[in-house]
Amino acid sequence: MHHMAQIRKLVKDNALQEAQDRASQLVVQHPGEAEIHADLGGVMYKVGDYESAEVHASVAVLLAPGSYMMRHFRAMCSEKRQDFLAARADYNAMALQSKQMHEKVAAHKLAASLL
């Protein structure tokens, strides 16, 4: 999405207030888009508002529960807020997700080798 690239460029250019304003507008316009919530969370993280960052990261995880990246971002926010139990829960979920993905790949490789 073109708008998210603009937000990321604003962050890179350290135009954080403009990035926050634009990302906030996009969240209102597209409340069901996980990446937009993650981008707004990323801006909030960059300005040091870890609680708001975690809120948007949590919405992103709810909207994209299979996204490793969204869950990792939320874990980072939890760590910054020193909520290590929440961070650990996300890291454990990520580990389980990774294990399941590797098992699925191994099963496909085995099935392919039997053909």
C-alpha atoms as a printed R data frame, in Angstrom:
    type eleno elety resid chain resno      x       y      z
1   ATOM     1    CA   MET     A     1  0.000   0.000  0.000
2   ATOM     2    CA   HIS     A     2  1.389   3.371 -1.091
3   ATOM     3    CA   HIS     A     3  0.370   5.160  2.111
4   ATOM     4    CA   MET     A     4  2.405   2.849  4.319
5   ATOM     5    CA   ALA     A     5  5.519   3.537  2.257
6   ATOM     6    CA   GLN     A     6  4.929   7.249  2.870
7   ATOM     7    CA   ILE     A     7  4.643   6.669  6.622
8   ATOM     8    CA   ARG     A     8  7.832   4.621  6.685
9   ATOM     9    CA   LYS     A     9  9.665   7.341  4.742
10  ATOM    10    CA   LEU     A    10  8.436   9.983  7.203
11  ATOM    11    CA   VAL     A    11  9.745   7.863 10.073
12  ATOM    12    CA   LYS     A    12 13.056   7.375  8.293
13  ATOM    13    CA   ASP     A    13 13.270  11.145  7.782
14  ATOM    14    CA   ASN     A    14 12.464  11.616 11.493
15  ATOM    15    CA   ALA     A    15  9.231  13.501 10.702
16  ATOM    16    CA   LEU     A    16  7.564  11.599 13.514
17  ATOM    17    CA   GLN     A    17  4.630  13.914 14.229
18  ATOM    18    CA   GLU     A    18  3.661  13.944 10.560
19  ATOM    19    CA   ALA     A    19  4.059  10.160 10.410
20  ATOM    20    CA   GLN     A    20  1.884   9.761 13.512
21  ATOM    21    CA   ASP     A    21 -0.802  12.070 12.109
22  ATOM    22    CA   ARG     A    22 -0.860  10.284  8.751
23  ATOM    23    CA   ALA     A    23 -0.887   6.813 10.308
24  ATOM    24    CA   SER     A    24 -3.682   7.840 12.689
25  ATOM    25    CA   GLN     A    25 -5.758   9.020  9.726
26  ATOM    26    CA   LEU     A    26 -5.168   5.736  7.945
27  ATOM    27    CA   VAL     A    27 -6.208   3.719 11.000
28  ATOM    28    CA   VAL     A    28 -9.524   5.607 11.031
29  ATOM    29    CA   GLN     A    29 -9.978   5.081  7.277
30  ATOM    30    CA   HIS     A    30 -8.901   1.417  7.287
31  ATOM    31    CA   PRO     A    31 -9.488  -0.002 10.789
32  ATOM    32    CA   GLY     A    32 -9.285  -3.600  9.585
33  ATOM    33    CA   GLU     A    33 -5.769  -3.358  8.117
34  ATOM    34    CA   ALA     A    34 -3.193  -4.998 10.371
35  ATOM    35    CA   GLU     A    35 -0.205  -3.367  8.673
36  ATOM    36    CA   ILE     A    36 -1.591   0.121  9.220
37  ATOM    37    CA   HIS     A    37 -2.017  -0.563 12.942
38  ATOM    38    CA   ALA     A    38  1.514  -1.974 13.008
39  ATOM    39    CA   ASP     A    39  2.850   1.125 11.257
40  ATOM    40    CA   LEU     A    40  1.114   3.450 13.724
41  ATOM    41    CA   GLY     A    41  2.456   1.266 16.522
42  ATOM    42    CA   GLY     A    42  5.915   1.561 14.991
43  ATOM    43    CA   VAL     A    43  5.680   5.350 15.030
44  ATOM    44    CA   MET     A    44  4.522   5.299 18.656
45  ATOM    45    CA   TYR     A    45  7.386   2.939 19.518
46  ATOM    46    CA   LYS     A    46  9.859   5.302 17.849
47  ATOM    47    CA   VAL     A    47  8.619   8.265 19.949
48  ATOM    48    CA   GLY     A    48  8.795   6.162 23.121
49  ATOM    49    CA   ASP     A    49  5.062   5.667 23.716
50  ATOM    50    CA   TYR     A    50  5.362   1.919 24.222
51  ATOM    51    CA   GLU     A    51  1.893   1.500 25.708
52  ATOM    52    CA   SER     A    52  0.211   2.960 22.607
53  ATOM    53    CA   ALA     A    53  2.598   0.995 20.416
54  ATOM    54    CA   GLU     A    54  1.566  -2.215 22.163
55  ATOM    55    CA   VAL     A    55 -2.137  -1.397 21.786
56  ATOM    56    CA   HIS     A    56 -1.742  -1.048 18.025
57  ATOM    57    CA   ALA     A    57  0.498  -4.102 17.872
58  ATOM    58    CA   SER     A    58 -2.214  -6.066 19.691
59  ATOM    59    CA   VAL     A    59 -4.843  -4.937 17.182
60  ATOM    60    CA   ALA     A    60 -2.479  -5.978 14.386
61  ATOM    61    CA   VAL     A    61 -2.067  -9.432 15.986
62  ATOM    62    CA   LEU     A    62 -5.848  -9.788 16.277
63  ATOM    63    CA   LEU     A    63 -6.275  -8.852 12.622
64  ATOM    64    CA   ALA     A    64 -3.396 -11.046 11.423
65  ATOM    65    CA   PRO     A    65 -2.997 -13.805 14.040
66  ATOM    66    CA   GLY     A    66 -0.680 -15.834 11.824
67  ATOM    67    CA   SER     A    67  1.752 -12.975 11.295
68  ATOM    68    CA   TYR     A    68  5.100 -13.720 12.893
69  ATOM    69    CA   MET     A    69  6.170 -10.092 12.368
70  ATOM    70    CA   MET     A    70  3.142  -8.594 14.160
71  ATOM    71    CA   ARG     A    71  3.573 -10.906 17.140
72  ATOM    72    CA   HIS     A    72  7.298 -10.139 17.332
73  ATOM    73    CA   PHE     A    73  6.600  -6.407 17.291
74  ATOM    74    CA   ARG     A    74  4.098  -6.799 20.141
75  ATOM    75    CA   ALA     A    75  6.660  -8.781 22.136
76  ATOM    76    CA   MET     A    76  9.184  -5.976 21.658
77  ATOM    77    CA   CYS     A    77  6.623  -3.452 22.937
78  ATOM    78    CA   SER     A    78  5.924  -5.648 25.958
79  ATOM    79    CA   GLU     A    79  9.637  -5.840 26.720
80  ATOM    80    CA   LYS     A    80  9.979  -2.052 26.565
81  ATOM    81    CA   ARG     A    81  7.129  -1.796 29.067
82  ATOM    82    CA   GLN     A    82  8.903  -4.454 31.147
83  ATOM    83    CA   ASP     A    83  5.941  -6.818 30.833
84  ATOM    84    CA   PHE     A    84  8.145  -9.847 30.372
85  ATOM    85    CA   LEU     A    85  5.327 -12.370 30.842
86  ATOM    86    CA   ALA     A    86  3.420 -10.905 27.885
87  ATOM    87    CA   ALA     A    87  6.604 -10.829 25.814
88  ATOM    88    CA   ARG     A    88  7.336 -14.436 26.709
89  ATOM    89    CA   ALA     A    89  3.816 -15.495 25.714
90  ATOM    90    CA   ASP     A    90  4.323 -13.958 22.279
91  ATOM    91    CA   TYR     A    91  7.779 -15.482 21.893
92  ATOM    92    CA   ASN     A    92  6.379 -18.893 22.878
93  ATOM    93    CA   ALA     A    93  3.568 -18.522 20.346
94  ATOM    94    CA   MET     A    94  6.142 -17.589 17.706
95  ATOM    95    CA   ALA     A    95  8.225 -20.652 18.542
96  ATOM    96    CA   LEU     A    96  5.181 -22.900 18.263
97  ATOM    97    CA   GLN     A    97  4.202 -21.298 14.970
98  ATOM    98    CA   SER     A    98  7.728 -21.829 13.642
99  ATOM    99    CA   LYS     A    99  7.753 -25.462 14.789
100 ATOM   100    CA   GLN     A   100  4.420 -26.132 13.096
101 ATOM   101    CA   MET     A   101  5.634 -24.546  9.881
102 ATOM   102    CA   HIS     A   102  8.808 -26.673  9.888
103 ATOM   103    CA   GLU     A   103  6.778 -29.829 10.533
104 ATOM   104    CA   LYS     A   104  4.491 -28.971  7.628
105 ATOM   105    CA   VAL     A   105  7.455 -28.420  5.298
106 ATOM   106    CA   ALA     A   106  9.029 -31.705  6.422
107 ATOM   107    CA   ALA     A   107  5.757 -33.558  5.766
108 ATOM   108    CA   HIS     A   108  5.535 -32.070  2.253
109 ATOM   109    CA   LYS     A   109  9.150 -33.007  1.536
110 ATOM   110    CA   LEU     A   110  8.515 -36.563  2.721
111 ATOM   111    CA   ALA     A   111  5.378 -36.848  0.626
112 ATOM   112    CA   ALA     A   112  7.213 -35.512 -2.422
113 ATOM   113    CA   SER     A   113 10.057 -37.992 -1.936
114 ATOM   114    CA   LEU     A   114  7.586 -40.881 -1.946
115 ATOM   115    CA   LEU     A   115  6.223 -39.955 -5.359
